[in-house]
């Protein structure tokens, strides 16, 4: 019943409106490609699983833009989830690797083949897999954070380590330089860390890192990419009924807005309520101090609602009910408009356009300065008289 209800959400325009919340109109989903841009079934990839896309911008040393995509090849049957990579410590085959898909002159992306692979496990620390790339271009160098999955632990869980690699040409497999785990030990504060995004800063400390740990998004700062000072939680889960009620995880590197603030697209996960699974969320961070949240969505910007992100027939599925954003780019000649790239059901890559109303954002900031934070006045399930509320009540009863 859950999947049918989520599919019904498609007719609700893709964006939740929550009572009289003052933040929801600041960031809007303007358009969504009706079909995946990279997909085995649609003939744009030789790999059955294509997900976790990181955007690669052009540079003087690497003039071709495109997507760095995590790919795997586990046998998949339409409508049945393969869960490829979920049992790495029990002899499961097909570790994931990263393949590069170049952007074409018509805006599409190149077909992925075995020759497209540019990054794969190359040491004991990466013996099981490499996962979740995120890429930042800074002063001509591409900084990639990724999860290195190595030896299995005594509890049959893999040793996940947030790691870093750099390159001046990310499309060349021999140009990548590995720098190993970001933390000097397997964990920093008692939990394994994953999902890092690097934010270069003109003023010191010159590097800020957002990362996922114990269901929260933390921030750490460094001047040399080796010695890090943890600053604390930037965004955390908010419980029912939010789409990030259980977990928050960084998306692509924050996007600079015309007023100097940052748009942070992040991934929220809920395991109960009427929006189970992973959804795309947003927050606006202060341009002066990105650890400070200026505005935050109450409801998902994009969530699983069609067969290729819920994992329903006729499409393939690796993990059901997943919209997971990791790549984004500024649109040329369109201020505060961005193209975002996301994995869907851990099987295909989708694309959407997101727009930010900076004038409305500034109004919200002025109101918050006078009256306090008005972003979450109404953190409750939408009224039961609304279509969303009716779906929520119906799903709760089922």
PAMIVO-207531 format. One record per residue (C-alpha): residue in one letter; y, z, x. Coordinates in pm, 1 decimal. Layout:
N
- a:Y:Z:X
...
***
This chain:
398
- x:0.0:0.0:0.0
- x:236.8:80.7:283.3
- x:244.2:-273.6:422.9
- x:308.4:-427.8:81.3
- x:604.6:-197.7:30.4
- x:747.2:-279.4:371.6
- x:711.9:-649.9:296.4
- x:917.0:-595.6:-18.9
- x:1203.8:-468.0:194.1
- x:1272.6:-828.0:303.6
- x:1477.0:-886.7:-9.2
- x:1712.1:-601.3:75.4
- x:1908.1:-797.6:340.0
- x:1762.5:-619.0:641.6
- x:2022.5:-340.0:661.9
- x:2010.9:-1.1:493.7
- x:2323.4:140.2:330.7
- x:2322.9:517.6:299.7
- x:2545.9:668.0:32.5
- x:2900.5:700.9:167.3
- x:2810.7:708.0:536.3
- x:3108.0:581.3:737.0
- x:2914.0:418.7:1021.4
- x:2672.7:172.2:863.0
- x:2909.4:-128.1:841.2
- x:3015.9:-104.2:1205.9
- x:2709.7:-293.5:1329.5
- x:2558.7:-566.9:1114.3
- x:2257.1:-792.3:1138.0
- x:2416.3:-1134.9:1086.9
- x:2108.9:-1355.7:1106.8
- x:1738.2:-1347.8:1183.9
- x:1516.6:-1635.0:1296.2
- x:1261.0:-1691.1:1018.3
- x:976.3:-1743.5:1264.2
- x:903.3:-1608.1:1613.6
- x:1063.3:-1786.9:1909.5
- x:753.7:-1723.4:2124.7
- x:412.3:-1717.3:1960.4
- x:53.1:-1816.8:2028.5
- x:-4.2:-1935.1:1671.9
- x:319.1:-2135.3:1667.2
- x:223.4:-2311.2:1990.9
- x:490.7:-2173.7:2223.9
- x:261.1:-1955.4:2437.5
- x:-88.9:-1971.4:2578.4
- x:-109.3:-1592.5:2551.0
- x:-222.8:-1419.9:2233.2
- x:4.5:-1118.2:2291.1
- x:374.3:-1179.5:2374.1
- x:614.7:-885.8:2351.3
- x:865.5:-653.5:2525.5
- x:1110.6:-938.6:2608.3
- x:1383.9:-870.6:2865.8
- x:1677.9:-1109.6:2886.0
- x:1741.9:-1273.0:3225.3
- x:2105.9:-1387.1:3254.9
- x:2200.3:-1666.5:3494.8
- x:2352.3:-1597.4:3837.5
- x:2455.4:-1807.3:4140.9
- x:2116.2:-1747.2:4304.3
- x:1919.3:-1792.5:3979.7
- x:2106.8:-2030.3:3747.6
- x:1835.5:-2049.5:3479.0
- x:1854.5:-1797.6:3195.8
- x:1554.0:-1696.4:2990.5
- x:1321.1:-1416.5:2887.7
- x:1084.8:-1203.9:3094.0
- x:799.7:-1143.7:2851.1
- x:510.1:-901.7:2869.6
- x:193.4:-1100.0:2795.2
- x:-176.6:-1026.5:2746.9
- x:-480.6:-1218.1:2631.7
- x:-702.6:-1008.0:2409.3
- x:-891.6:-1194.4:2139.3
- x:-702.9:-1165.7:1811.8
- x:-793.2:-1246.1:1451.5
- x:-519.4:-1295.4:1189.7
- x:-454.3:-977.5:996.1
- x:-668.3:-759.7:1226.1
- x:-488.9:-560.2:1494.9
- x:-636.0:-600.5:1844.2
- x:-477.0:-288.3:2001.9
- x:-489.9:-461.6:2339.2
- x:-407.7:-214.4:2616.5
- x:-462.2:97.8:2406.2
- x:-784.8:201.1:2584.9
- x:-698.8:128.4:2949.4
- x:-904.6:419.8:3079.8
- x:-1219.3:313.6:2893.8
- x:-1277.5:-16.6:3066.3
- x:-1056.8:-232.1:2844.2
- x:-983.9:-573.7:3001.9
- x:-667.0:-782.0:3018.3
- x:-389.5:-583.5:3187.7
- x:-44.3:-703.1:3087.3
- x:176.6:-907.2:3323.4
- x:529.7:-1050.2:3302.0
- x:590.8:-1421.2:3242.8
- x:921.7:-1606.6:3251.4
- x:1026.1:-1838.3:2968.2
- x:1331.2:-2050.5:3054.0
- x:1596.5:-2119.8:2793.9
- x:1607.8:-2487.9:2700.5
- x:1913.6:-2703.8:2633.3
- x:1851.4:-2683.0:2257.2
- x:1844.6:-2301.7:2265.5
- x:1467.3:-2268.4:2239.4
- x:1245.5:-2111.2:2505.5
- x:990.2:-2278.3:2730.8
- x:615.5:-2271.4:2664.9
- x:442.2:-1981.2:2841.7
- x:137.7:-2062.3:3054.0
- x:-50.4:-1896.7:3339.9
- x:195.4:-2067.0:3576.8
- x:479.9:-1876.6:3405.7
- x:361.8:-1538.9:3541.7
- x:615.6:-1396.4:3789.0
- x:516.9:-1027.7:3808.9
- x:178.7:-854.8:3797.0
- x:18.7:-532.7:3920.1
- x:6.0:-530.3:4300.9
- x:-89.5:-176.5:4403.8
- x:-299.8:122.0:4299.9
- x:1.3:256.3:4107.6
- x:-6.9:-64.7:3900.2
- x:-382.8:-113.0:3891.6
- x:-414.3:-94.0:3513.7
- x:-97.5:-271.3:3400.6
- x:274.5:-334.5:3426.6
- x:466.2:-285.7:3103.1
- x:803.7:-277.3:2926.7
- x:1046.2:-462.9:3158.8
- x:1420.5:-412.6:3121.6
- x:1660.0:-604.4:3344.8
- x:2020.2:-544.6:3457.4
- x:2215.3:-797.2:3668.0
- x:2465.7:-630.8:3902.5
- x:2651.2:-790.0:4195.8
- x:2403.9:-1078.1:4216.1
- x:2090.1:-860.3:4213.2
- x:1850.1:-820.1:3922.8
- x:1733.9:-460.2:3877.8
- x:1416.9:-430.1:3673.9
- x:1284.3:-101.7:3544.0
- x:927.2:-111.8:3420.0
- x:628.2:110.8:3356.6
- x:360.9:103.3:3628.2
- x:24.0:207.9:3488.3
- x:-214.5:329.6:3755.7
- x:-519.3:548.8:3792.9
- x:-664.2:734.6:3497.2
- x:-619.1:1109.2:3468.2
- x:-883.8:1370.7:3396.1
- x:-803.3:1352.2:3024.2
- x:-868.3:975.2:3018.1
- x:-499.3:891.7:2991.3
- x:-334.7:651.6:3237.9
- x:-81.3:761.1:3498.6
- x:240.7:603.7:3367.3
- x:531.1:590.6:3611.3
- x:880.1:457.4:3546.0
- x:937.2:224.1:3842.6
- x:1193.4:-19.0:3979.6
- x:1188.7:-363.8:4139.5
- x:1474.4:-590.9:4246.2
- x:1518.2:-963.5:4301.8
- x:1785.3:-1225.5:4355.1
- x:1562.0:-1477.5:4174.7
- x:1351.3:-1318.5:3899.4
- x:1187.6:-1652.6:3819.0
- x:1015.2:-1653.5:4160.9
- x:710.1:-1428.1:4186.5
- x:747.8:-1391.4:4564.7
- x:1112.6:-1281.5:4541.5
- x:1047.1:-946.1:4374.7
- x:1083.4:-634.2:4592.3
- x:911.5:-320.5:4464.0
- x:1080.1:16.8:4515.7
- x:813.8:233.8:4357.8
- x:852.4:514.9:4103.6
- x:1208.2:619.9:4020.1
- x:1111.2:987.2:4018.9
- x:965.1:1138.2:4338.1
- x:680.6:1298.9:4141.3
- x:476.4:1178.5:3840.9
- x:719.8:1350.5:3608.9
- x:1059.8:1514.5:3625.3
- x:1049.8:1793.3:3368.8
- x:688.7:1813.8:3258.3
- x:653.6:1480.6:3075.4
- x:580.1:1130.8:3193.8
- x:885.3:907.7:3174.2
- x:901.7:548.2:3051.5
- x:1145.3:290.0:2920.7
- x:1437.5:301.0:3163.8
- x:1764.7:107.6:3142.4
- x:2012.5:96.5:3430.5
- x:2388.9:110.2:3371.9
- x:2599.6:32.3:3682.6
- x:2939.3:208.3:3689.1
- x:3249.7:114.8:3886.3
- x:3336.7:480.6:3937.8
- x:3094.4:737.0:4076.0
- x:2822.8:824.8:4014.8
- x:2766.9:451.3:4035.4
- x:2436.0:433.1:3850.1
- x:2335.3:580.4:3517.9
- x:1978.2:567.0:3390.3
- x:1872.8:609.9:3029.9
- x:1502.3:678.5:2988.3
- x:1249.2:802.8:2736.8
- x:1096.4:1144.7:2783.0
- x:931.9:1375.7:2528.7
- x:1050.2:1160.1:2235.5
- x:1417.8:1167.8:2345.8
- x:1654.3:935.4:2533.6
- x:1777.5:1118.9:2844.1
- x:2048.6:1026.1:3093.5
- x:2043.7:1070.9:3471.2
- x:2300.8:967.2:3734.9
- x:2278.5:862.5:4099.3
- x:2488.8:711.0:4376.7
- x:2195.7:565.6:4573.2
- x:1916.4:494.7:4318.8
- x:1701.1:754.0:4496.2
- x:1847.8:1095.2:4420.7
- x:1896.3:1152.7:4050.4
- x:2067.8:1427.4:3855.1
- x:1944.4:1467.4:3497.3
- x:2236.1:1504.1:3253.4
- x:2037.7:1582.1:2939.3
- x:1957.6:1425.5:2602.5
- x:2178.4:1141.9:2477.2
- x:1986.5:1060.2:2158.5
- x:1693.6:1238.0:2001.4
- x:1476.1:1201.2:1689.9
- x:1623.7:1333.1:1365.6
- x:1320.7:1391.9:1142.8
- x:1261.7:1267.9:789.6
- x:1401.9:1044.8:637.5
- x:1541.7:867.4:943.6
- x:1372.8:561.3:1096.6
- x:1401.4:744.4:1432.2
- x:1256.9:1059.0:1284.7
- x:981.7:1101.7:1544.1
- x:1090.8:918.7:1860.0
- x:1387.5:744.3:2023.2
- x:1340.0:494.2:2307.0
- x:1596.4:277.1:2490.3
- x:1627.6:-91.8:2412.1
- x:1814.7:-337.5:2636.7
- x:2090.3:-231.6:2878.4
- x:2401.3:-124.4:2680.7
- x:2633.7:-407.3:2579.5
- x:3005.1:-378.4:2658.3
- x:3234.0:-414.3:2355.8
- x:3587.3:-553.7:2348.3
- x:3733.7:-202.0:2315.8
- x:3549.1:-78.0:2626.8
- x:3276.1:114.9:2446.1
- x:2905.9:29.6:2470.2
- x:2665.7:-84.9:2201.3
- x:2325.6:73.6:2261.9
- x:2041.6:-85.5:2070.1
- x:1744.2:147.8:2071.8
- x:1400.6:178.6:1918.4
- x:1326.9:442.8:1659.4
- x:982.8:544.0:1545.4
- x:887.9:724.2:1227.8
- x:537.9:840.6:1142.7
- x:609.5:954.0:788.3
- x:839.7:868.8:500.9
- x:904.1:520.2:367.5
- x:967.9:341.0:698.9
- x:665.7:403.4:920.0
- x:647.2:226.6:1255.6
- x:907.7:105.3:1509.1
- x:1250.4:-19.4:1400.8
- x:1571.8:-135.6:1568.8
- x:1848.7:126.4:1561.9
- x:2197.6:137.8:1715.1
- x:2452.6:375.6:1859.4
- x:2797.8:323.7:2010.8
- x:2860.2:508.6:2337.1
- x:3193.3:600.9:2491.7
- x:3312.9:355.7:2754.5
- x:3452.2:647.0:2955.8
- x:3132.8:852.4:2937.3
- x:2822.2:669.7:2807.5
- x:2642.0:1000.4:2751.8
- x:2876.6:1062.8:2455.6
- x:2780.7:908.5:2121.0
- x:3079.1:769.9:1928.2
- x:2888.1:638.1:1626.0
- x:2524.9:611.8:1524.3
- x:2331.4:435.1:1251.7
- x:2170.5:639.6:979.7
- x:1931.6:359.3:888.3
- x:1743.6:85.2:1065.7
- x:1924.7:-234.6:1158.4
- x:1596.0:-426.8:1150.4
- x:1250.8:-303.2:1058.5
- x:900.9:-450.5:998.1
- x:919.5:-650.9:677.2
- x:742.7:-987.2:724.8
- x:386.7:-1079.5:817.1
- x:461.7:-1143.8:1185.6
- x:605.1:-795.9:1245.9
- x:382.3:-599.4:1007.9
- x:71.5:-772.0:1145.6
- x:-49.1:-910.8:814.8
- x:-237.2:-1235.6:751.2
- x:-178.8:-1519.6:834.9
- x:-18.3:-1386.2:1154.9
- x:-176.4:-1208.2:1450.1
- x:-144.3:-837.0:1520.5
- x:-174.0:-617.5:1826.3
- x:-10.4:-305.6:1679.3
- x:110.1:-301.5:1316.4
- x:463.0:-238.2:1188.7
- x:653.4:-289.7:1513.4
- x:1003.5:-425.7:1575.6
- x:1080.9:-333.1:1937.4
- x:1401.5:-456.1:2103.3
- x:1433.4:-488.7:2482.7
- x:1658.3:-790.1:2545.1
- x:2012.9:-887.5:2446.1
- x:2295.5:-1117.2:2553.7
- x:2662.8:-1165.6:2468.2
- x:2722.3:-1483.2:2268.8
- x:2959.5:-1727.2:2435.5
- x:3301.0:-1751.9:2266.9
- x:3210.4:-1493.2:2001.9
- x:3357.3:-1152.0:2076.7
- x:3131.6:-856.8:1999.3
- x:2847.3:-1083.2:1882.7
- x:2509.5:-1057.7:2052.6
- x:2173.9:-1230.7:2041.8
- x:1893.5:-976.7:2055.6
- x:1529.0:-1032.1:2144.9
- x:1246.8:-813.7:2018.9
- x:870.6:-789.7:2016.0
- x:704.7:-790.9:1674.8
- x:361.9:-636.3:1606.2
- x:326.0:-643.1:1989.7
- x:221.8:-1007.1:1947.8
- x:525.5:-1235.5:1917.9
- x:893.2:-1245.0:2018.9
- x:1170.8:-1268.3:1761.0
- x:1545.8:-1328.5:1777.9
- x:1843.9:-1210.7:1573.1
- x:2224.4:-1206.5:1587.2
- x:2405.9:-870.9:1574.1
- x:2781.7:-829.9:1525.0
- x:3004.1:-525.8:1583.8
- x:3322.4:-462.4:1383.1
- x:3536.9:-297.9:1650.5
- x:3830.1:-244.5:1411.2
- x:3605.3:-43.3:1181.6
- x:3467.4:140.8:1484.1
- x:3818.1:241.6:1590.3
- x:3894.9:361.9:1236.9
- x:3580.8:571.5:1244.7
- x:3677.0:720.8:1581.6
- x:4023.8:814.8:1452.3
- x:3874.6:972.8:1139.6
- x:3624.9:1168.4:1348.3
- x:3906.1:1295.1:1572.7
- x:4083.4:1437.2:1267.7
- x:3797.3:1545.4:1043.1
- x:3500.1:1577.9:1278.6
- x:3198.3:1350.4:1294.2
- x:3159.5:1166.5:962.6
- x:2864.7:950.7:1068.4
- x:2595.7:1156.3:900.7
- x:2754.6:1301.6:588.1
- x:2459.2:1205.5:374.9
- x:2133.1:1228.9:574.9
- x:1906.4:1208.0:274.4
- x:1682.2:957.1:101.1
- x:1897.4:700.3:-85.7
- x:1948.9:771.3:-458.0
- x:1638.5:707.2:-665.3
- x:1835.9:469.1:-889.5
- x:1861.7:221.1:-600.6
- x:1584.0:-29.5:-514.8
- x:1539.2:137.7:-175.8
- x:1513.1:478.6:-337.3
- x:1254.6:354.3:-586.7
- x:1044.6:209.7:-307.0
- x:1073.2:536.1:-115.3
- x:958.9:741.8:-413.2
- x:674.0:501.5:-492.5
- x:548.7:504.3:-133.9
- x:571.1:884.5:-116.7
- x:349.6:909.5:-422.1
- x:94.2:676.6:-264.5
***
